[in-house]
Amino acid sequence: MINKHLRLMKFVFFAALCLQFVACKNEALPPEPIDPLPSPQQMDWHEMEYYAFVHFNMNTFTDIEWGLGGESPKLFNPTELDVRQWARVAKEAGMKAIILTAKHHDGFCLWPSEFTEHSVKNSPWKNGEGDLIQELADACKEYGLKMGLYLSPWDRNHKDYGRPEYITYYRNQLKELLTNYGDVFELWVDGANGGDGYYGGANETRNVDRTTYYDWETTFALAREYQPRIVAFSDGGPEVRWVGNENGFANATNWAPLRRAEFAPGVADSKQLGTGHEDGTHWVPAECDVSIRPGWYYHKDQDDKVKSLEHLLDIYYKSVGRNANLLLNLPVDRRGLVHENDVKALIELRKTLDETFSTNLAKGKKATSSDDRGSKFKAQNVLDGDKSSYWATKDEVIIGELEIDFGKPIEFNRLVLQEYIQLGQRIKSFEVEALIDGEFHTIATETTIGYKRILRLPDTKTQKLRIKINDAKASPTISNIEVYNAMTEPN
């Protein structure tokens, strides 16, 4: 009797295993990744979307944009410096981080570097005992922001700039910044390299080979050694690229992949940077840097030239809304504060965006598709609010349709689309159709999507919305669709 019972238990166990095997065999697998792919730290970067650039340094007190390097440290003397105000303003504006000009081209350092006398330790500010990088790190931590640092490769103060010895100096300062102040999410490097300068009193012109002088591969490797989760920005990456202009706009077609070997800091085709490369070899997404004023540094005569709400909204939709991140510069004034006019513009932008994106009209509605690769990748995934789930077609299907039924007519004019980019950027073209008077009408024809695409559409009344994928590198994946009606934005 016992043996019979054991045989029955073995049979049930074996049958359960068989059923599990069959179920697993029938469960569709995810699409094969399409290289290149984002790294985990690049995914973290994508999700930040919008953060502050702060230009505050020697130039603030000399009233110029690029210092020559011979300025006296005694000129640096903010009267009401409050880094916590910067952080509070950034947080209230909806920003996720602050990137600060730790050292600009004039070589003046906002921390008491042991490798130079040209720093805050020889300024009147706090009697030479101040450390602005430490204050920023503390303020960012208090307000839940990340910190990034700009370290200019060009140094018009240092006597050895243009010689091999300067590279050692630069890397020593990089180590100071990346090992003494906690987490740093982004190292920001621009392409201004070489020209006239003070250079320790030489007062001459020094030029360098931008492709070889800095040995960037080694320098960026050191940055990753000191900060494993860091991303480095320059004209062509390695992890984040310049968008190719300083007006804050990415191109409507914007690929995160880039043929990275064709670029270097200061060596770039700006037109290509705005679009990226469909056949890119590396994942190097675009960051849009732009100032809230005409200048990067504070100038009193620009107090009345802060960008309008309409202009800032245009920047937002053409950066965050075009598969890029927005780095909006705040020129901190001579007091050491974000100016009242800048604060007003930032908060007005935040209020308007919050109102626009407060009610997702697609939430809880029904989504269907022309094709999917199984229940795990069904159309309804695009509306579930879960960034880890997504809709995907079968491998052999590179076109497809998603349809959202709102159940009743709604009015809308904003559409948010997101690809599941962990498997690569795939979609090459798509269009949006709305059911109007019983027929579907095309209301937008576009190209790429990427991490996030936000479309400003004409005011439209419809019960059904259709997203048609017309071309893709491989089976398309969509992780999120949101629908909004902007009623308070300026026309």
C-alpha positions as CSV (number, residue, x, y, z in Angstrom):
1,M,0.0,0.0,0.0
2,I,2.9,2.3,0.9
3,N,4.7,1.5,-2.4
4,K,1.5,2.2,-4.3
5,H,1.2,5.6,-2.6
6,L,4.8,6.5,-3.4
7,R,4.3,5.5,-7.0
8,L,1.3,7.8,-7.2
9,M,3.2,10.7,-5.6
10,K,6.1,10.3,-8.1
11,F,3.6,10.2,-11.0
12,V,1.9,13.5,-9.8
13,F,5.3,15.1,-9.3
14,F,6.5,14.0,-12.8
15,A,3.2,15.2,-14.4
16,A,3.6,18.6,-12.7
17,L,7.2,18.9,-14.0
18,C,6.0,18.1,-17.5
19,L,3.2,20.7,-17.4
20,Q,5.7,23.2,-16.1
21,F,8.1,22.4,-19.0
22,V,5.3,22.7,-21.5
23,A,4.3,26.0,-20.1
24,C,7.8,27.4,-20.1
25,K,8.3,26.1,-23.7
26,N,5.1,27.8,-24.8
27,E,5.9,31.1,-23.0
28,A,7.3,33.6,-25.5
29,L,10.8,34.8,-24.9
30,P,11.7,38.5,-25.0
31,P,13.0,39.9,-28.3
32,E,16.7,39.6,-29.0
33,P,18.6,42.7,-28.0
34,I,19.7,45.1,-30.8
35,D,23.1,46.5,-30.1
36,P,24.2,49.0,-28.8
37,L,22.5,48.9,-25.4
38,P,22.5,51.3,-22.5
39,S,24.5,50.5,-19.4
40,P,22.8,50.5,-15.9
41,Q,24.3,54.0,-15.2
42,Q,23.1,55.3,-18.5
43,M,19.6,54.0,-17.7
44,D,19.8,55.9,-14.4
45,W,20.9,59.0,-16.4
46,H,17.9,58.7,-18.8
47,E,15.4,58.6,-16.0
48,M,16.8,61.9,-14.5
49,E,15.5,63.9,-17.6
50,Y,16.0,67.4,-16.3
51,Y,18.6,69.0,-14.0
52,A,20.5,72.3,-13.4
53,F,23.8,73.6,-14.7
54,V,25.3,76.2,-12.4
55,H,27.9,78.6,-13.8
56,F,29.4,80.3,-10.8
57,N,33.1,81.0,-10.6
58,M,35.7,83.8,-11.1
59,N,33.8,85.0,-14.2
60,T,30.9,85.9,-12.1
61,F,33.0,88.6,-10.5
62,T,34.8,89.8,-13.6
63,D,31.6,90.1,-15.6
64,I,32.9,88.1,-18.5
65,E,32.2,84.6,-20.0
66,W,35.8,83.3,-20.4
67,G,38.5,84.4,-18.0
68,L,42.2,84.6,-19.2
69,G,43.6,82.9,-16.1
70,G,45.5,85.8,-14.5
71,E,42.7,87.0,-12.3
72,S,43.4,87.4,-8.6
73,P,41.7,85.0,-6.2
74,K,40.8,88.0,-4.1
75,L,38.1,88.9,-6.6
76,F,36.1,85.9,-5.6
77,N,34.0,87.2,-2.7
78,P,30.2,86.3,-2.8
79,T,28.4,88.3,-0.1
80,E,25.4,86.0,0.6
81,L,26.4,82.6,-0.8
82,D,23.8,80.0,0.0
83,V,24.1,76.7,-1.8
84,R,21.1,75.4,0.0
85,Q,19.1,78.1,-1.9
86,W,20.4,76.6,-5.1
87,A,19.3,73.1,-4.1
88,R,15.9,74.3,-2.8
89,V,15.2,76.1,-6.1
90,A,16.3,73.2,-8.2
91,K,14.1,70.8,-6.2
92,E,11.1,73.1,-6.4
93,A,11.7,73.4,-10.1
94,G,11.4,69.6,-10.5
95,M,15.1,69.2,-11.3
96,K,17.0,66.0,-10.3
97,A,20.6,67.2,-9.9
98,I,23.0,70.1,-10.0
99,I,26.2,70.2,-12.1
100,L,28.6,72.9,-11.0
101,T,31.6,74.6,-12.8
102,A,34.2,73.3,-10.3
103,K,36.9,74.8,-12.6
104,H,36.3,76.8,-15.7
105,H,38.9,77.8,-18.4
106,D,40.5,80.4,-16.2
107,G,41.6,77.6,-13.8
108,F,40.2,79.0,-10.6
109,C,39.1,76.1,-8.3
110,L,36.0,76.2,-6.1
111,W,37.6,73.8,-3.7
112,P,40.9,74.1,-1.8
113,S,42.9,72.0,-4.2
114,E,46.3,71.0,-2.8
115,F,47.7,71.2,-6.4
116,T,47.3,74.9,-7.0
117,E,47.1,78.2,-5.2
118,H,44.6,79.5,-7.7
119,S,41.5,78.5,-5.6
120,V,39.1,79.6,-2.9
121,K,41.7,79.0,-0.2
122,N,43.3,82.3,-1.3
123,S,40.0,84.2,-1.6
124,P,38.3,86.5,0.9
125,W,35.3,84.2,1.0
126,K,35.2,82.6,4.4
127,N,38.7,83.9,5.0
128,G,40.0,81.2,2.6
129,E,38.5,78.4,4.7
130,G,35.6,77.6,2.3
131,D,34.9,74.6,0.1
132,L,32.1,75.2,-2.3
133,I,32.1,71.6,-3.6
134,Q,31.6,70.3,-0.1
135,E,28.7,72.7,0.5
136,L,27.1,71.6,-2.8
137,A,27.5,67.9,-1.9
138,D,25.8,68.6,1.5
139,A,23.0,70.6,0.0
140,C,22.3,68.1,-2.7
141,K,22.2,65.3,-0.1
142,E,19.8,67.3,2.0
143,Y,17.4,68.0,-0.9
144,G,17.6,64.6,-2.5
145,L,19.5,65.8,-5.6
146,K,22.4,64.2,-7.4
147,M,25.7,66.2,-7.9
148,G,27.7,66.5,-11.1
149,L,30.9,68.4,-11.7
150,Y,32.4,70.3,-14.6
151,L,36.2,70.2,-14.8
152,S,37.5,72.3,-17.7
153,P,40.3,70.5,-19.7
154,W,41.6,73.9,-20.7
155,D,43.4,75.8,-18.0
156,R,44.5,79.4,-18.9
157,N,46.2,79.8,-15.5
158,H,48.4,76.7,-15.2
159,K,52.0,77.1,-16.2
160,D,52.2,73.6,-17.7
161,Y,49.1,73.7,-19.9
162,G,50.1,72.2,-23.3
163,R,52.8,70.0,-21.7
164,P,52.6,66.4,-20.4
165,E,52.9,67.6,-16.8
166,Y,49.5,69.3,-17.0
167,I,47.8,66.0,-17.6
168,T,49.1,64.7,-14.3
169,Y,47.8,67.9,-12.7
170,Y,44.4,67.5,-14.3
171,R,44.1,63.9,-13.2
172,N,45.2,64.8,-9.6
173,Q,42.4,67.3,-9.5
174,L,39.9,64.8,-11.0
175,K,40.9,62.4,-8.2
176,E,40.3,65.1,-5.5
177,L,36.8,65.8,-6.9
178,L,35.7,62.2,-7.4
179,T,37.1,60.8,-4.1
180,N,36.4,63.5,-1.5
181,Y,32.8,64.5,-1.9
182,G,30.6,61.4,-2.1
183,D,28.7,60.3,-5.2
184,V,29.1,62.2,-8.5
185,F,26.7,61.2,-11.2
186,E,28.2,63.1,-14.1
187,L,31.6,64.4,-15.1
188,W,31.2,67.3,-17.6
189,V,34.0,68.0,-20.1
190,D,33.7,70.5,-22.9
191,G,35.6,71.0,-26.1
192,A,37.3,74.4,-25.5
193,N,40.9,73.4,-25.6
194,G,43.8,75.8,-26.3
195,G,44.4,79.4,-27.2
196,D,45.8,82.5,-25.5
197,G,46.1,82.7,-21.8
198,Y,48.0,83.7,-18.7
199,Y,49.8,80.3,-18.3
200,G,51.7,81.2,-15.1
201,G,52.7,84.6,-16.4
202,A,53.9,83.5,-19.9
203,N,50.9,85.3,-21.5
204,E,51.1,83.4,-24.7
205,T,49.0,81.2,-27.1
206,R,49.2,77.5,-26.6
207,N,47.4,75.0,-28.8
208,V,47.1,71.2,-28.3
209,D,46.1,68.2,-30.4
210,R,42.6,67.7,-29.0
211,T,42.6,64.0,-30.2
212,T,45.7,62.9,-28.4
213,Y,46.9,65.5,-25.8
214,Y,44.6,64.5,-23.0
215,D,44.6,60.7,-23.5
216,W,40.9,60.8,-22.6
217,E,40.5,57.0,-22.6
218,T,42.8,56.8,-19.6
219,T,41.2,59.9,-17.9
220,F,37.7,58.6,-18.3
221,A,38.8,55.1,-17.0
222,L,40.1,56.8,-13.9
223,A,36.8,58.6,-13.4
224,R,35.0,55.2,-13.6
225,E,37.5,53.7,-11.1
226,Y,36.8,56.5,-8.6
227,Q,33.0,56.6,-9.3
228,P,31.8,53.3,-10.8
229,R,28.3,54.7,-11.5
230,I,29.5,57.9,-13.1
231,V,28.7,59.0,-16.7
232,A,31.1,61.2,-18.6
233,F,29.9,63.9,-20.9
234,S,31.8,65.4,-23.8
235,D,31.2,66.2,-27.5
236,G,31.1,62.5,-28.3
237,G,30.7,60.8,-24.9
238,P,31.9,58.3,-23.9
239,E,28.6,57.9,-22.0
240,V,26.7,61.1,-22.8
241,R,27.1,63.4,-25.9
242,W,26.6,67.0,-26.6
243,V,23.5,67.7,-28.7
244,G,25.5,70.0,-31.0
245,N,24.1,73.4,-30.1
246,E,23.5,75.6,-27.0
247,N,19.8,76.4,-27.7
248,G,18.5,73.3,-25.9
249,F,17.1,71.6,-28.9
250,A,17.6,68.0,-30.1
251,N,16.6,67.1,-33.6
252,A,13.2,65.5,-34.2
253,T,15.0,62.4,-35.3
254,N,17.3,61.5,-32.4
255,W,19.1,58.2,-32.1
256,A,20.9,57.4,-28.8
257,P,23.5,55.2,-30.7
258,L,26.5,57.0,-32.0
259,R,29.6,56.1,-34.1
260,R,31.7,57.2,-31.1
261,A,35.1,56.7,-32.7
262,E,34.4,59.6,-35.0
263,F,34.3,62.2,-32.1
264,A,36.4,63.6,-29.3
265,P,36.1,66.5,-26.9
266,G,36.5,69.6,-29.2
267,V,36.3,67.4,-32.3
268,A,32.7,67.0,-33.5
269,D,30.3,67.4,-36.3
270,S,27.5,69.3,-34.5
271,K,24.9,68.4,-37.1
272,Q,25.5,64.7,-36.5
273,L,25.4,65.1,-32.7
274,G,21.8,66.5,-32.9
275,T,20.6,63.3,-34.6
276,G,22.9,60.5,-33.6
277,H,23.4,57.5,-35.8
278,E,20.9,54.8,-36.7
279,D,23.9,52.5,-37.2
280,G,25.8,53.8,-34.1
281,T,28.4,51.5,-32.5
282,H,27.9,52.7,-28.9
283,W,25.0,54.0,-26.7
284,V,25.8,57.7,-26.3
285,P,22.5,59.6,-25.7
286,A,22.3,63.4,-26.1
287,E,22.2,66.1,-23.4
288,C,20.8,69.5,-24.2
289,D,22.7,72.3,-22.5
290,V,21.2,75.8,-22.5
291,S,21.2,78.8,-20.3
292,I,18.0,80.4,-18.9
293,R,19.6,83.8,-19.9
294,P,21.7,84.8,-22.9
295,G,25.0,84.3,-21.0
296,W,26.3,81.3,-19.1
297,Y,27.6,83.5,-16.3
298,Y,25.6,86.2,-14.4
299,H,25.6,89.7,-15.9
300,K,23.4,92.3,-14.2
301,D,22.3,93.8,-17.6
302,Q,20.7,90.4,-18.4
303,D,18.3,90.5,-15.4
304,D,15.5,91.4,-17.8
305,K,16.5,88.8,-20.4
306,V,15.4,85.6,-18.7
307,K,13.7,83.3,-21.1
308,S,10.0,83.4,-21.3
309,L,7.7,80.6,-20.3
310,E,6.8,79.9,-24.0
311,H,10.6,79.7,-24.8
312,L,11.3,77.4,-21.9
313,L,8.4,75.1,-22.8
314,D,9.7,74.9,-26.3
315,I,13.1,73.9,-25.0
316,Y,11.5,71.2,-22.7
317,Y,9.5,69.6,-25.5
318,K,12.5,69.7,-27.9
319,S,14.9,68.1,-25.4
320,V,13.1,65.9,-22.9
321,G,10.4,65.4,-25.5
322,R,13.0,64.3,-28.1
323,N,14.9,61.5,-26.4
324,A,17.4,63.8,-24.7
325,N,18.0,65.2,-21.2
326,L,17.8,68.9,-20.4
327,L,20.6,70.6,-18.6
328,L,19.3,74.1,-17.9
329,N,21.9,76.6,-16.7
330,L,21.3,79.0,-13.8
331,P,23.9,81.8,-13.7
332,V,24.2,82.4,-9.9
333,D,24.7,86.1,-9.2
334,R,27.5,87.9,-7.2
335,R,25.6,87.5,-4.0
336,G,25.9,83.7,-4.5
337,L,22.1,83.2,-5.1
338,V,19.9,82.1,-8.0
339,H,18.4,85.5,-9.0
340,E,14.8,86.2,-8.2
341,N,13.9,86.5,-11.9
342,D,15.4,83.1,-12.7
343,V,13.5,81.6,-9.8
344,K,10.2,83.0,-11.0
345,A,10.7,81.6,-14.5
346,L,11.7,78.2,-13.1
347,I,8.7,77.9,-10.9
348,E,6.3,79.1,-13.6
349,L,7.7,76.4,-15.9
350,R,7.3,73.7,-13.2
351,K,3.7,74.8,-12.4
352,T,2.8,74.7,-16.1
353,L,4.3,71.2,-16.7
354,D,2.7,69.9,-13.6
355,E,-0.7,71.1,-14.8
356,T,-0.2,69.7,-18.2
357,F,0.9,66.2,-17.1
358,S,-1.3,65.8,-14.0
359,T,-4.1,63.7,-15.5
360,N,-3.2,60.8,-17.8
361,L,-6.3,60.2,-19.9
362,A,-5.0,56.7,-21.0
363,K,-4.7,55.4,-17.4
364,G,-7.0,52.4,-16.9
365,K,-8.2,52.3,-20.5
366,K,-8.1,49.4,-22.9
367,A,-5.2,48.8,-25.3
368,T,-5.2,46.3,-28.2
369,S,-2.6,45.5,-30.9
370,S,-2.4,44.0,-34.4
371,D,0.3,41.6,-33.2
372,D,2.1,40.5,-30.0
373,R,4.5,37.8,-29.0
374,G,2.4,36.3,-26.2
375,S,0.6,37.3,-23.0
376,K,3.7,38.5,-21.3
377,F,4.1,41.2,-24.1
378,K,0.5,42.2,-24.6
379,A,-0.7,45.6,-25.6
380,Q,-2.2,46.4,-22.2
381,N,1.4,46.6,-20.8
382,V,1.8,50.1,-22.4
383,L,-0.8,51.4,-20.0
384,D,0.1,49.6,-16.7
385,G,2.5,52.2,-15.4
386,D,5.2,49.5,-15.0
387,K,8.5,50.5,-16.7
388,S,9.7,46.9,-16.7
389,S,6.8,45.6,-18.8
390,Y,6.3,46.3,-22.5
391,W,4.4,45.4,-25.7
392,A,6.4,43.6,-28.4
393,T,5.6,42.0,-31.7
394,K,6.8,38.6,-32.9
395,D,10.4,38.5,-34.3
396,E,9.3,38.5,-37.9
397,V,7.0,41.5,-37.5
398,I,8.7,44.9,-37.6
399,I,5.5,46.9,-38.2
400,G,2.4,47.0,-36.0
401,E,-0.5,48.9,-34.5
402,L,-1.5,49.8,-31.0
403,E,-5.0,51.1,-30.3
404,I,-6.3,52.8,-27.2
405,D,-10.0,52.8,-26.6
406,F,-11.0,55.6,-24.1
407,G,-14.5,54.3,-23.8
408,K,-15.9,57.7,-24.5
409,P,-14.8,60.8,-26.4
410,I,-11.9,62.7,-24.8
411,E,-10.0,65.9,-25.8
412,F,-6.2,65.7,-25.9
413,N,-3.2,67.5,-27.4
414,R,-0.2,65.8,-25.8
415,L,1.1,62.2,-26.3
416,V,4.0,60.5,-24.5
417,L,5.6,57.4,-26.0
418,Q,8.5,55.4,-24.6
419,E,10.4,52.4,-26.0
420,Y,11.8,49.6,-23.9
421,I,15.4,50.8,-24.6
422,Q,17.0,48.1,-22.5
423,L,16.7,46.0,-25.7
424,G,18.0,48.8,-27.9
425,Q,16.5,51.7,-29.8
426,R,14.4,50.1,-32.6
427,I,11.6,52.3,-34.0
428,K,12.5,54.2,-37.2
429,S,9.1,55.8,-38.1
430,F,5.6,55.9,-36.7
431,E,2.4,57.8,-37.1
432,V,-0.5,58.8,-34.8
433,E,-4.1,58.4,-35.9
434,A,-7.3,59.6,-34.1
435,L,-10.9,58.4,-34.7
436,I,-12.7,61.5,-35.9
437,D,-16.3,61.3,-37.3
438,G,-16.1,57.5,-37.6
439,E,-12.8,57.4,-39.5
440,F,-9.2,57.3,-38.5
441,H,-7.2,60.4,-39.5
442,T,-3.4,60.9,-39.2
443,I,-2.6,63.7,-36.8
444,A,1.2,63.2,-36.7
445,T,4.0,61.5,-38.7
446,E,7.3,61.1,-36.9
447,T,10.5,59.1,-36.9
448,T,12.3,58.0,-33.7
449,I,11.0,57.5,-30.1
450,G,13.8,56.2,-27.8
451,Y,13.6,56.7,-24.1
452,K,10.9,59.3,-24.3
453,R,9.1,61.2,-27.0
454,I,6.5,63.9,-26.2
455,L,4.3,65.1,-29.1
456,R,2.5,68.4,-29.0
457,L,-0.5,67.7,-31.1
458,P,-3.5,69.8,-32.3
459,D,-6.5,69.9,-30.0
460,T,-8.2,66.6,-30.9
461,K,-11.5,65.0,-29.8
462,T,-11.6,61.2,-30.1
463,Q,-12.6,58.0,-28.5
464,K,-9.8,55.9,-30.0
465,L,-6.2,56.6,-30.7
466,R,-3.9,54.5,-32.9
467,I,-0.1,54.3,-32.9
468,K,1.2,52.8,-36.2
469,I,4.8,51.6,-36.2
470,N,5.7,51.8,-39.9
471,D,9.4,50.8,-39.8
472,A,11.8,49.4,-37.2
473,K,15.2,47.8,-36.9
474,A,13.5,44.7,-35.4
475,S,10.3,43.8,-33.6
476,P,9.3,47.1,-32.0
477,T,8.9,47.4,-28.2
478,I,6.8,50.1,-26.4
479,S,6.8,50.3,-22.6
480,N,4.6,53.3,-22.0
481,I,1.9,55.5,-23.5
482,E,0.4,58.5,-21.8
483,V,-2.2,60.9,-23.1
484,Y,-2.8,64.5,-21.8
485,N,-4.7,67.7,-22.5
486,A,-2.7,70.8,-21.9
487,M,-5.1,73.6,-21.2
488,T,-2.9,76.2,-19.4
489,E,0.1,76.3,-21.8
490,P,0.6,79.5,-23.9
491,N,-0.3,79.0,-27.6
